[in-house]
């Protein structure tokens, strides 16, 4: 039972860290040229991701992790 909890926790962390990598490194560095063809509020999307997008993505990932872990904790306590 405890092993299943930690396996799910590690899976959540792996998936969320992968998403964070894609948003911060991928969108901010690797795909910046493709994203710069789109503009938001007068700024190129690649610039926006490099400056703000990765921070917003990280905050969303934190709240997602909290939600998933609360849900996992509730199922473990039943």
OpenMM code with the backbone's topology and positions (N, CA, C; nanometers):
from openmm import Vec3, app, unit

residues = "UNK UNK UNK UNK UNK UNK UNK UNK UNK UNK UNK UNK UNK UNK UNK UNK UNK UNK UNK UNK UNK UNK UNK UNK UNK UNK UNK UNK UNK UNK UNK UNK UNK UNK UNK UNK UNK UNK UNK UNK UNK UNK UNK UNK UNK UNK UNK UNK UNK UNK UNK UNK UNK UNK UNK UNK UNK UNK UNK UNK UNK UNK UNK UNK UNK UNK UNK UNK UNK UNK UNK UNK UNK UNK UNK UNK UNK UNK".split()
positions = [
    Vec3(0.0825, -0.1192, 0.0000),
    Vec3(0.0000, 0.0000, 0.0000),
    Vec3(0.0874, 0.1263, 0.0000),
    Vec3(0.1863, 0.1295, 0.0884),
    Vec3(0.2748, 0.2446, 0.0958),
    Vec3(0.3600, 0.2552, -0.0308),
    Vec3(0.4010, 0.1428, -0.0851),
    Vec3(0.4806, 0.1423, -0.2070),
    Vec3(0.4005, 0.1997, -0.3242),
    Vec3(0.2713, 0.1690, -0.3308),
    Vec3(0.1838, 0.2211, -0.4358),
    Vec3(0.1725, 0.3733, -0.4260),
    Vec3(0.1650, 0.4251, -0.3043),
    Vec3(0.1577, 0.5698, -0.2814),
    Vec3(0.2816, 0.6392, -0.3382),
    Vec3(0.3992, 0.5867, -0.3051),
    Vec3(0.5226, 0.6497, -0.3508),
    Vec3(0.5433, 0.6336, -0.5004),
    Vec3(0.4989, 0.5217, -0.5563),
    Vec3(0.5068, 0.5044, -0.7015),
    Vec3(0.4236, 0.6102, -0.7737),
    Vec3(0.3027, 0.6348, -0.7236),
    Vec3(0.2181, 0.7379, -0.7842),
    Vec3(0.2791, 0.8767, -0.7645),
    Vec3(0.3353, 0.9011, -0.6474),
    Vec3(0.3983, 1.0299, -0.6198),
    Vec3(0.5152, 1.0541, -0.7165),
    Vec3(0.5996, 0.9561, -0.7345),
    Vec3(0.7131, 0.9684, -0.8269),
    Vec3(0.6641, 0.9867, -0.9701),
    Vec3(0.5573, 0.9184, -1.0081),
    Vec3(0.5015, 0.9346, -1.1428),
    Vec3(0.4496, 1.0768, -1.1620),
    Vec3(0.3783, 1.1304, -1.0638),
    Vec3(0.3292, 1.2685, -1.0721),
    Vec3(0.4463, 1.3660, -1.0872),
    Vec3(0.5484, 1.3477, -1.0046),
    Vec3(0.6640, 1.4373, -1.0092),
    Vec3(0.7328, 1.4291, -1.1450),
    Vec3(0.7497, 1.3092, -1.1971),
    Vec3(0.8165, 1.2916, -1.3274),
    Vec3(0.7397, 1.3597, -1.4398),
    Vec3(0.6097, 1.3413, -1.4411),
    Vec3(0.5266, 1.4016, -1.5459),
    Vec3(0.5286, 1.5540, -1.5352),
    Vec3(0.5124, 1.6057, -1.4145),
    Vec3(0.5078, 1.7508, -1.3961),
    Vec3(0.6432, 1.8160, -1.4241),
    Vec3(0.7524, 1.7505, -1.3868),
    Vec3(0.8842, 1.8057, -1.4184),
    Vec3(0.9110, 1.8024, -1.5684),
    Vec3(0.8605, 1.7002, -1.6353),
    Vec3(0.8738, 1.6951, -1.7811),
    Vec3(0.7972, 1.8089, -1.8465),
    Vec3(0.6763, 1.8352, -1.7967),
    Vec3(0.5990, 1.9481, -1.8486),
    Vec3(0.6699, 2.0805, -1.8232),
    Vec3(0.7290, 2.0945, -1.7058),
    Vec3(0.8019, 2.2163, -1.6732),
    Vec3(0.9209, 2.2344, -1.7671),
    Vec3(0.9910, 2.1247, -1.7967),
    Vec3(1.1034, 2.1304, -1.8901),
    Vec3(1.0572, 2.1734, -2.0285),
    Vec3(0.9468, 2.1164, -2.0738),
    Vec3(0.8952, 2.1504, -2.2067),
    Vec3(0.8572, 2.2980, -2.2138),
    Vec3(0.7898, 2.3466, -2.1097),
    Vec3(0.7461, 2.4868, -2.1099),
    Vec3(0.8649, 2.5812, -2.0976),
    Vec3(0.9542, 2.5557, -2.0024),
    Vec3(1.0632, 2.6507, -1.9788),
    Vec3(1.1740, 2.6389, -2.0822),
    Vec3(1.2280, 2.5217, -2.1021),
    Vec3(1.3394, 2.5048, -2.1951),
    Vec3(1.2919, 2.4953, -2.3392),
    Vec3(1.1876, 2.4157, -2.3607),
    Vec3(1.1378, 2.3962, -2.4967),
    Vec3(1.0788, 2.5220, -2.5569),
    Vec3(0.9806, 2.5798, -2.4893),
    Vec3(0.9142, 2.6994, -2.5438),
    Vec3(0.9995, 2.8246, -2.5303),
    Vec3(1.0843, 2.8314, -2.4282),
    Vec3(1.1651, 2.9502, -2.4071),
    Vec3(1.2944, 2.9523, -2.4865),
    Vec3(1.3433, 2.8342, -2.5278),
    Vec3(1.4719, 2.8294, -2.5973),
    Vec3(1.4637, 2.7536, -2.7299),
    Vec3(1.4173, 2.6292, -2.7252),
    Vec3(1.4213, 2.5446, -2.8451),
    Vec3(1.3237, 2.5875, -2.9547),
    Vec3(1.2007, 2.6192, -2.9165),
    Vec3(1.0969, 2.6509, -3.0150),
    Vec3(1.0697, 2.8002, -3.0265),
    Vec3(1.1649, 2.8823, -2.9832),
    Vec3(1.1420, 3.0265, -2.9783),
    Vec3(1.1201, 3.0855, -3.1179),
    Vec3(1.1888, 3.0371, -3.2176),
    Vec3(1.1727, 3.0910, -3.3533),
    Vec3(1.0322, 3.0654, -3.4075),
    Vec3(0.9810, 2.9458, -3.3853),
    Vec3(0.8456, 2.9145, -3.4313),
    Vec3(0.7420, 2.9946, -3.3528),
    Vec3(0.7642, 3.0110, -3.2236),
    Vec3(0.6694, 3.0850, -3.1404),
    Vec3(0.6728, 3.2349, -3.1674),
    Vec3(0.7850, 3.2855, -3.2156),
    Vec3(0.7963, 3.4291, -3.2417),
    Vec3(0.7112, 3.4742, -3.3596),
    Vec3(0.6565, 3.3816, -3.4362),
    Vec3(0.5671, 3.4197, -3.5459),
    Vec3(0.4296, 3.4606, -3.4932),
    Vec3(0.4018, 3.4314, -3.3664),
    Vec3(0.2738, 3.4661, -3.3025),
    Vec3(0.3006, 3.5807, -3.2044),
    Vec3(0.2073, 3.6769, -3.1989),
    Vec3(0.2237, 3.7885, -3.1060),
    Vec3(0.1079, 3.7944, -3.0075),
    Vec3(0.1412, 3.8300, -2.8831),
    Vec3(0.0411, 3.8510, -2.7778),
    Vec3(0.0678, 3.9884, -2.7184),
    Vec3(-0.0284, 4.0773, -2.7291),
    Vec3(-0.0146, 4.2114, -2.6725),
    Vec3(0.1039, 4.2880, -2.7278),
    Vec3(0.1392, 4.2652, -2.8525),
    Vec3(0.2505, 4.3355, -2.9141),
    Vec3(0.3860, 4.2714, -2.8924),
    Vec3(0.3910, 4.1637, -2.8128),
    Vec3(0.5167, 4.0932, -2.7873),
    Vec3(0.5148, 3.9577, -2.8562),
    Vec3(0.6298, 3.9170, -2.9041),
    Vec3(0.6401, 3.7862, -2.9673),
    Vec3(0.6198, 3.6779, -2.8619),
    Vec3(0.5519, 3.5693, -2.9010),
    Vec3(0.5185, 3.4629, -2.8062),
    Vec3(0.6428, 3.3962, -2.7494),
    Vec3(0.7487, 3.3809, -2.8290),
    Vec3(0.8732, 3.3235, -2.7784),
    Vec3(0.9335, 3.4070, -2.6674),
    Vec3(0.9320, 3.5390, -2.6840),
    Vec3(0.9803, 3.6298, -2.5804),
    Vec3(0.8923, 3.6173, -2.4562),
    Vec3(0.7614, 3.6095, -2.4747),
    Vec3(0.6687, 3.5994, -2.3612),
    Vec3(0.6960, 3.4719, -2.2817),
    Vec3(0.7148, 3.3588, -2.3508),
    Vec3(0.7435, 3.2341, -2.2799),
    Vec3(0.8766, 3.2423, -2.2058),
    Vec3(0.9762, 3.3023, -2.2677),
    Vec3(1.1065, 3.3124, -2.2032),
    Vec3(1.0999, 3.4002, -2.0786),
    Vec3(1.0175, 3.5049, -2.0811),
    Vec3(1.0115, 3.5993, -1.9692),
    Vec3(0.9063, 3.5624, -1.8642),
    Vec3(0.7866, 3.5249, -1.9077),
    Vec3(0.6766, 3.5047, -1.8147),
    Vec3(0.6157, 3.3650, -1.8195),
    Vec3(0.6138, 3.3053, -1.9347),
    Vec3(0.5423, 3.1792, -1.9533),
    Vec3(0.5925, 3.0670, -1.8661),
    Vec3(0.7236, 3.0559, -1.8516),
    Vec3(0.7766, 2.9479, -1.7688),
    Vec3(0.7413, 2.9690, -1.6213),
    Vec3(0.7347, 3.0946, -1.5776),
    Vec3(0.6962, 3.1224, -1.4389),
    Vec3(0.5501, 3.0865, -1.4166),
    Vec3(0.4625, 3.1288, -1.5085),
    Vec3(0.3209, 3.0938, -1.4958),
    Vec3(0.3017, 2.9431, -1.5040),
    Vec3(0.3742, 2.8798, -1.5939),
    Vec3(0.3666, 2.7338, -1.6059),
    Vec3(0.4081, 2.6656, -1.4771),
    Vec3(0.5141, 2.7152, -1.4132),
    Vec3(0.5605, 2.6571, -1.2879),
    Vec3(0.4562, 2.6730, -1.1778),
    Vec3(0.3921, 2.7881, -1.1698),
    Vec3(0.2883, 2.8095, -1.0682),
    Vec3(0.1706, 2.7142, -1.0913),
    Vec3(0.1313, 2.6963, -1.2167),
    Vec3(0.0227, 2.6020, -1.2484),
    Vec3(0.0634, 2.4594, -1.2106),
    Vec3(0.1881, 2.4242, -1.2350),
    Vec3(0.2369, 2.2911, -1.1997),
    Vec3(0.2355, 2.2711, -1.0481),
    Vec3(0.2699, 2.3738, -0.9716),
    Vec3(0.2660, 2.3632, -0.8255),
    Vec3(0.1235, 2.3367, -0.7781),
    Vec3(0.0272, 2.4141, -0.8286),
    Vec3(-0.1117, 2.3925, -0.7877),
    Vec3(-0.1636, 2.2565, -0.8326),
    Vec3(-0.1210, 2.2113, -0.9493),
    Vec3(-0.1610, 2.0790, -0.9975),
    Vec3(-0.1054, 1.9707, -0.9062),
    Vec3(0.0206, 1.9846, -0.8661),
    Vec3(0.0814, 1.8869, -0.7756),
    Vec3(0.0092, 1.8834, -0.6411),
    Vec3(-0.0226, 2.0001, -0.5871),
    Vec3(-0.0954, 2.0057, -0.4601),
    Vec3(-0.2308, 1.9365, -0.4730),
    Vec3(-0.3019, 1.9642, -0.5818),
    Vec3(-0.4321, 1.9014, -0.6045),
    Vec3(-0.4187, 1.7489, -0.6142),
    Vec3(-0.3227, 1.7023, -0.6941),
    Vec3(-0.3053, 1.5578, -0.7114),
    Vec3(-0.2641, 1.4892, -0.5816),
    Vec3(-0.1770, 1.5524, -0.5052),
    Vec3(-0.1323, 1.4902, -0.3800),
    Vec3(-0.2425, 1.4910, -0.2747),
    Vec3(-0.3228, 1.5962, -0.2687),
    Vec3(-0.4372, 1.5954, -0.1762),
    Vec3(-0.5337, 1.4846, -0.2114),
    Vec3(-0.5577, 1.4662, -0.3399),
    Vec3(-0.6463, 1.3592, -0.3860),
    Vec3(-0.5880, 1.2225, -0.3517),
    Vec3(-0.4580, 1.2066, -0.3719),
    Vec3(-0.3915, 1.0809, -0.3395),
    Vec3(-0.3929, 1.0543, -0.1888),
    Vec3(-0.3702, 1.1588, -0.1095),
    Vec3(-0.3754, 1.1442, 0.0354),
    Vec3(-0.5138, 1.1033, 0.0838),
    Vec3(-0.6165, 1.1595, 0.0240),
    Vec3(-0.7527, 1.1240, 0.0636),
    Vec3(-0.7838, 0.9796, 0.0316),
    Vec3(-0.7371, 0.9302, -0.0808),
    Vec3(-0.7628, 0.7894, -0.1143),
    Vec3(-0.6812, 0.6960, -0.0247),
    Vec3(-0.5658, 0.7386, 0.0234),
    Vec3(-0.4840, 0.6565, 0.1118),
    Vec3(-0.5430, 0.6495, 0.2519),
    Vec3(-0.6096, 0.7555, 0.2960),
    Vec3(-0.6635, 0.7596, 0.4323),
    Vec3(-0.7971, 0.6892, 0.4469),
    Vec3(-0.8546, 0.6438, 0.3379),
    Vec3(-0.9843, 0.5774, 0.3473),
    Vec3(-0.9681, 0.4325, 0.3839),
] * unit.nanometer
topology = app.Topology()
chain = topology.addChain("A")
for resn in residues:
    res = topology.addResidue(resn, chain)
    for name in ("N", "CA", "C"):
        topology.addAtom(name, app.Element.getBySymbol(name[0]), res)
